[in-house]
Amino acid sequence: MAFVLQSVLQAPQQLQALPAYSGEGAEADADLMQQVLEESGKFVAEVVAPLNRDGDEIGAQFRDGAVTMPPGFRDAYQAFWQAGWPALACATEDGGQGLPAVLEAMLFEMLSAANHGWTMAPGLLHGAYECIKHHASDELKARYLEKVATGEWLATMCLTEPHAGSDLGLCRTKAIPLPDGRFALSGTKIFISGGEHDLSDNIVHLVLARLPDAPPGPKGLSLFLVPKFYEDGTRSAAVCERIEEKMGLHGSPTCVMRFDEAPGWIVGEPGKGLNAMFVMMNAARLHVGLQGIGLLEAAWQKADAYSKERRQMRAPGGTAKAGEADLIEQHPAMRRILDAQRAWIDAGRVVAYRTALELDILKHHGDAARREAAGRWCALVTPVLKAAWTDQAFHGASACLQVFGGHGFVREWGIEQIVRDSRVAMIYEGTNEIQAIDLLLRKTLPDGGAALLTLLGELSADLGGDEQAVRAKSQLDGFASFLRERLLPRATTKDAPADLPHWLADDFLRAVALLLMAWAWARIGATPGAGTARWQTAQTGFWRWVWPEFGMRVAMMETTLAG
């Protein structure tokens, strides 16, 4: 992780070029970043990781409207926020530490790898913090901003309703004005992560709802804040009706929340609820992509360790003595699985950490053109990161289970829990199919591909002249030509079927993900220190076992375009 951050991406140099991290007292140097990473690792390993199995096997318990979290979860969370971990990237004036967003991103990757269920609780904090900071009234900020920034109070994102799913424009929850300036919220929300629990002393619910005169559809939605407890200690009418019995993620309560004329405050302007909520959703999508990387890392670690100690049969060219079996890692089929996942993890870190760095550049850089480039990166890469790496977390973890043979299918090794826990990341915060539609139909076709073509050009120009860089540049330039000459003319012509881009979207996103990986591996390969066997093996795994999918995805798009 440190090698990617400091050597491949040269994050300290990039951050110290920003005013926020270059003045007296500003902290973004390599030593400080390394210290934060090391302390993060210790806390996660010693406090959070040991709770993972109980979180799965005991799970969150629901009774009479209350949720009791698995043993140790509350103590771990109290230690987490009191040590200042949720506040890493929040502004100092709000009770935060003012550190770069990339350090927070890396912390949450570790947390997801160690204990996905526990990590769901603080996972929405930074998005809620940004939402309140940029959209709430001064009165609401005074009451809630610091509590959310520090993590003393946890937060939820109440969007989905039983009949609506991902189509938020169908939401029916009502907000009726009250004489005191608040609003009475009534309606039911489903799939609310952490809607009720005993981790923190209060929960801040951010709820999409409609005012009485609101038009139908997304433009009629406003955002409201409803706490679990008000300042006088009374409890709000935000009621947890039940928690879902799920395939995995048992340590995180997924709640059905009913609001019975619960008084709350509007956040932002009437009818602008989705604008305010998207601050949370975009932050959440980056974190979900990091969940994918962390979960795949956890699966790979388990499988790699097992392959180094378990012996099975004779491997081609194996080194076992006569009459003995070889280690699993010596079998080509198992090596292929492990090397392919390693290639996804390492490239994913380059892409994800670069995205977090771009968030800081977008916020703090003095040059408007550089901020525009950062915004372009975040808009185009975030849906790819969310979709491709959560998809690989599930399928890659399933492949890692294969390394264990029959032992992977039993609970004691822990790999089957990762397979179950990782599956939901492909669904929440906008399904992976929705991410693909967003990338192609909303962010590529409307501007004639200008933003994506610019990004592809920037990625190509970023690379040097070594063999791997030349190979990656050729693929980036070739895909840009395919986009200009084949996809855009066909998909945007007047006689093109209206549903054509939808058929293309999933293959399109996957192809872009593989191009980002090619760029990432070229960057890694050009970095001093990447010549060790550890990096060379994963690099070979990428070009040999992962990259060939790119040709298949382009061929599938060509077939679809030909109709």
N, C-alpha and C positions, 0 to 999 in steps of 0.2 A: 504493500500500500504506500509506504513512504517513498519507495523507488519511483512509482508512477507519479506521485504528487510532486516530489522535489526534483527528480532527475528528468523524467520524460516530459512533464508539463512545465517544469521550472516555475512552480506556483509562487514561491517566495519572491522571485524577481518580478513576476507579473503583478502581484498584490502590492508590493512596495512602490510600484509606479503609480498607485492610486492615492489621491489625497487622504483618504480615510485611514490609510495604513503607512503613510510616509512621514507624518509629523512627529513631534516630540511626544513620547508616550504611546504612540501607535505600535501595535504588536502584530507582526505578520512575518517575522523572520523565521529562518529554517529551524533554529533551535527551539523556539517557542512551539512551532507547529509539531515538531517531533515529540516534544514533551507532552503536548495535548494528546497525540495519538497513543503514546505509551501509557499514559494514565487512563485513557479511554479503554484500552485493551485490558488493563488490570481490573477496572471496575466491572466491565462486561464479563470477563472470565470468572471473577471471584464472587460476584454478587448476583448477576442475572442468569448466566448460563446454567448454574446448578438447579434452577427452578423449572427448567424446560420440561422435564419428564412429568413432574407432578402437574404442571400446567395442562399437559395433554391428558393424563390418566384421571386426574381428579376434576380438573376443569372449573370453570365458573359455575357457581351454584345459585339457583333462583328460588326464592321463597317469599310469598306475600309481598310482591312488589320490590323486594330488595335483592341485590346480587352480592354474594360473598365470593371474593376472589380466591384462587388456590393458595395453599400455605406459602408464606414467605413473600407473596407478591406485594402486599401493602408495605411491608418493611423495606423491601428493595426499592419501591417507588419513592417512599419518603426519603431514603438515603440519596436517591438519584436527583431529586429536585433540590434538596438541601445542599448537595455538593455543587450545584450550579450547572449541571449538564444540560438541561433543557434551554438554558439561557445563553448558550455559547455564542450564537449569531444574532441575538437581539441587541438593540441599542442600549448603551450604558445608561442613558437617561430613563429608560423603561425598566431598569433592574437587570439588564443583560450584561454580557461581557464584551460585546462589540467585536467579536472575532469573525474571520471570514466564513462565508456560508459553506465552503468546501469542508471545513472541519466538522461542522454539524452533519453534513452529508455522510462523511466517513464514519462518524460515531453511529449513525443510524444503520449503516451497512453492517457494522459489527453487531449491533443489537439484534438486527433481523436474523443474522446467522446464528446467534446464540439462543434466542428465545423469541420467535416471531409473535407468539400470542401475547406475551408481556409487552412487547414493543408497540403493539397496536394502540395501547392507551396513550402514550406520549407522542405518537406518530403525527397527530393532527395539530399539535401545539403551535408549531411555527407558522403554519398557514392561518390558524385562528388569530395568532398575534398580528400578522400582517394585515389581515382583514379588519380587525378592530382598529389598528393603528391608522390605516389609510381611509377608513370609511365611517367609523363611529363618531358620535358627537364628543365634545370635550368632557361632558358629564359622564358618559359611558366609559371613556378612556380612564378617567380618574378612578372609577370604581373597579374596572376589570382588566385594564391593559397590563399592569405590573404583575397581577396575580397569574395571568396567562403566560406572560413573558418568562417568568421564573419557573413556571410549572407547578406552583403551589396549588392552583386549580386546573383541572383538566378540561378539555373542550370536546364537543362533538360537532358533526356536520350533518344536519337533518334535512335530507333532500328527498329521498325516494319514498313513494307511497304505494300501497298494495296494488293499485290498478295501473300505476304509471311506469315502474321500472326505470329505465334510463331516459325516458321521454319526460323531462321535467316540466315541459309546457302543460302537461295534464294534471299537475298538482292542484289539489282542491283545498288544502288547509287554509282556513280563514283567519284574518286578523281584523278584529273590530275595534275601532277607536274607543278609548276610555276617557272620562272627563279629566283625569290627571295627566294626560299626554301619552300614556302608555297604550298598549294594544292587547286585547284578549285573544289569544291564539287557540283555535280549536281544529283538531284533525289528527290523523294517525300517520306516523312515519315508520318505515320498516328498514331493516338491515342497518341499524344505527350502532356502529362500533363504539363500545364504551358508554352507551346511553345511561347505564346505571352500574355502579360499582362502589367499592369501599376503599379505593386507592387514595383518593384525595377528599378533602373536606367539603368541596363544592365542585359542581360540574357546570360549565357554561355551554348551553345549547345554542347553536346558530341555526336558525330555522327558516326555510323558504315558505312563504305563505302569500295569500292574496288579500288585498284591501277590498272593501265592499264594491267600489266602483272600478276595479281593475279589469282591463280587457282580457280576453282569453289568450292562452298561449304563453310563451316565455316572457314576453314584454309586460305581462301583468303580474310578475312575481316580484315581491319585495323581501328583504332579509330582516330578521328579527333576532334579538338576543333574549333568551329566557334562561335564567339560572336555576339550578336545583334548589338553592336556598337564597332568599333575599337577605338584605343587610340586617333586618331585624330578627333573623333566625327562622322565620316562617318558611315552610316548604312550598314550592310552587306546585301547580297542578300539571306538572310534567311527569306522567306515570309510566313506569315500565310494566307492560302487560305480560311479557314473557321474554325468554331468550331462546334463540333457535338452537336446535340440535343439529350439529353440522358435521360434515365429512372430516374436517380438521379444524385447526385453530381453536381448540377447546378452551385455551387459557384466555381468550378474548370474548367477552359477552356481546353477542350480536342481538340487539334489542328491538322489540316492537314498542315504540313510544307513542303514548296517547296524550294529547294536549287538551285539557278540559277547561277552556276559557282561561288559559294560563297567562297572566299579565307579563308582558315583555316590552322591550324598546325596539324601535326601528333602527337599523344600521344602514346608513347611507340614504339615498333618495328613494322615494316611492317608485316602484316599477324598475328599479335598477338592481334588484336583488342578485340576479345572475352575474352582473358585473363585479359585485363585491364578493360573491361566492367563488368566482373563478380564481381569485387570488389564492384561496384555500385549495381549490382543485388542482391548479398547476403545481403548487408546492407539493401536494400529495402525490401527483403523478411522478415527479422526480424521485420522491421517497419510495414509491412502489417499484420503480425501476431498480433502485438500490436494494429493495427487498429481494428482488430477483437475483441480483448479483450475490448478496449475502447468503441466501438460501442455497444457491448453486455452490458457493464456496464451502458451506457446511457439508453438503452432500459429497463434494469432491474430497474433502479432508477425511471423512469417514471411509470412503471407498479406497482412497489412496493408502491410508494406514492399514486397512484390512488386506489390501493386495500385497503389502510388504511383509505380512506375517503368516498368511494362509497359504498352504501348499496344496496343489491339485494337479495331478497328471504330469506328464513330461511335456515341456514346451519346446517348440522348434528352436534348436540352438541353446537349449536350457543348460544350466550349470549344476544341476543336482547330481549327487553321487548315484551310482548304480543302485537300483532298488528303491530310490527315494523320488518324491514328487518335486516339481519346481514351484517356486512362488508364483502366485497368480499374476503379479505384475510382469512376469516374463512372457506371458501369453499375448500374442499380437492383438487378439480381439479385445482383451481387457485394456491393453495399452492404448488402443485406439479410442476407447470410451473415455479414459482418463485424460488423454492429451486433448481431445476435442473439447471437453468441458473446461479444461484449464485455459484453452485458447479463448473461449467465451468470457470467462471471468476476467482475465487480464485485459482484454480489449474493452470489456464493459466498464472496467474501472477508469480507463483512459477517457472514454466517452462521458461517463457520469461525472467524474471529477472536473473535466473540462466544462461541463454544463454548469456545475456549481460555481466554478470560477467566472464563467460568463455572467452569472447572476450578479456577482459583486461588481464586475466591470459595467454591467448595465446600470447599476445603482450609483456607482461612484466615479466613473471615468469622466474626465473633463472634455473629451473630444466627442462631438455629436455623431460623427461618422463611426467612431469605434463603438459607441453605445448602440447605434443602429445595427451594426454587425453582431453585437452581443444579443440583441433582441431577436434577430433573424435566427441565430444559432438556437436559442432557447425555444423559439416557436416551432422550428422544424425538427429538432433533435429530441425534444421531450416526449412526443408521442411515440417515436421510434424506440427510445430507451425503455419506456413503460411497456410497450407491447412485446418487443423482441426478447427482452431479457426476462420478463415474467414467463413468457412461453418457454424459453430455454430452461428456466428454473425448474419447471414441472417436468418437461421431457428429459432434461439433463439429469435431474435427480432420479427419475425412473431408470435412466441408463446406468447411473451409479449404483442403484439397487441391484442391478444385474451382476455387478462385480461380486456381490455377496452370495450369489446363487440362492439356494433355499433359505439361507440364514437372513437374507435381506427381507424376506416376507414375514419374519417374526419380529416381535416388538423390541426385544432386548437390545438390538443393535442401533435402534433409533433412526435408521435410514427411511423406514416406511412412514414415520411421522413427517419427515421433510416432504415426501411426495404428497401426502395429504394436505399439509399446511400450505404448500406452495400453490395448490391448484386455484385457490380463490383470487390470487393476485392477477390472474388473467381476466378476471371478471370485474372486480371493483375499480372505482375511480374511472369509469368509462371502460367498457369491455375492449379487448384488443382489436376487435373488428371496428369499433367506433374510433379507436385511435388511427387505424388505417384509413378510414373514411375522412377523418379530420385532416390527415396529412395530404391526401391526394385531392379531395374535393373542396376543401376549405383553404388549404395553404399552398397548393401547387397550381391547380387549374385556373383559379380566378385571376391571377396576375400573369397568366401565360407561362408559368414556370420560372419567372424571373428570379424570385427569392432562392429557390432551390438551385437553379443554375449558378447563381452567384456563390452559394455555399459550396457547391461542387468545385467551382473554380478556386475558391479560397483553400479548400482542402488540398487540391492538387498543387497549388502554389506553395503550400506550407511544407511540402516534402523536398528532400534533397535529391542527389543524383546517384545514390547507391542502387544496387540491383533491386532490392525489395521496394524501394521508393519508386523507381521507374515502373515497376510492375503495377503498383497501386495507382500511380498517376495515369497509366494507360487505361486502367479500368474505370477510374473516375471520369476521364475525358470521354471514354467510349460510352458510358451511361449518359453523359450529358448530350452526346450526339443522338443516342436512342430517344431521349426525352424530346429533343428539339425536332427530330426528323420523323419519328414514328408515333410516339404516344400522344404528344400534344396535338399535332394536326388531325389525327384520327379521333381522339376523344373530344375535341372541341368543335369539330365540323357540324354544320347544321343538320346533316342527315344521320349523325351518329345516334344510336339508340340511347335513350335517356339513362338507362341502367348500366351502360358500358363501363363508366368509371368505377361503379360499385363492384363489378366483377374483377376489375384490375387491382383494387385497393390493397388487398392482403399481400399479393405477390409484390406489389410496388413497395410497400413498407419493408418487407423482408429483404428486398434487394438493397434498399437504402441502408438498412442495418448492416448488411454484409460489406457494403462500401465503407461505412464508418469503421468497421473492424479492420478492413484492409489498410485504411489510413492510420488507425491506431497501431497496428502491428508494424507499419513502416516507421512510425515515430519511435516505437520501442526499439526496433532494430537499429536505428541510427543513434541510440543513446549509449554513451560509454557505460560499460558495466553490464550490458545486456547480452554479452557473449558467453555467459555461463550456460551450463547444461540445462539449468532450470528454465531459462528463458528460451533457449534454442529449441528445446523439446516442444514447448507450447507453440512457438512460432511455426515449427514444422507441422504440428497438429492442425493449426489454422489452415495453412495453404493446402494440406493434403486431405483433411477430413471435413473441413467446414466450408472453405471457399467454393468448392465445386457446386454448391447449392445455388450460387449466384447465377450461373449459366442456366440452370433449370428454371429459376424464377423469371429470367428474361425470356426464355423460350415459352413459358406459360403465358406471359403477357403478349408475346407475339401471336400465339395461337388465338388468344381472346380478341386481340385487335383485328385479326384476319376474319374473325366471325364465322 
